[in-house]
Amino acid sequence: MPAGHFVYVPAILLFGLVVGWILGSRAAADAYASELRRREEREARRRAKADQIPADR
């Protein structure tokens, strides 16, 4: 095995970790934003439904 492998292989592994970290954090942020939107929409539907129910019930 050439000596370059002792530099190349760890560098590629480190590069993969960095790229994975970046892509993973973006995916997590998107999932969090999606969940917040879903909760807000669910709350808005619940409020709209509550407004439609007559008060004398």
N, C-alpha and C positions, 0 to 999 in steps of 0.2 A: 504494500500500500504506500503510495507516495506521501511525503510529509505534508503536502497541501491539504490532504484530507483532514488533518488535525485542526486546520483553520476553517476550511470550507464547510464541513459538516456542522460544527457548532454555529457558524454564522448563518447557515440556512435554517437551522432549528430556531435560532433567535429571531430571525426574520419572520418565520412562520408564527411564532408566539406573538410578535408585535402585530402582525396583520390580523391574526385571530382575535387578539384583544380589541383592536379597533373595530373590526366588523361585529364582534360580539357586543361591544358596548353600544354600538349604533342600533343593533337589533333589540337590545334590552330597552333602550330609550324609546324606540318606536312601539314596542309592546306596552310599555308603561303609558305612553300617550294614548294609545288605542284603548287601553283599559279605562283611563280617565274619561275619554269621550263616551265610552259605552256606559259608564256609571252616570254621567251627566244626562245622557239621553234617557236612560231608565228612570232617573229622578224626574225629568221633565214630563215623561209619559205618566208617571205616578201622580204628579201634581195636576196634570190635565184631567186625569181620570177622577181625582178627588174633587176637582172643581165642577165636574159634570153631575155628581151625585147631589140630589136635593138635600138641603139642610135639615128638613123635618124628618128624615128617616132615622 
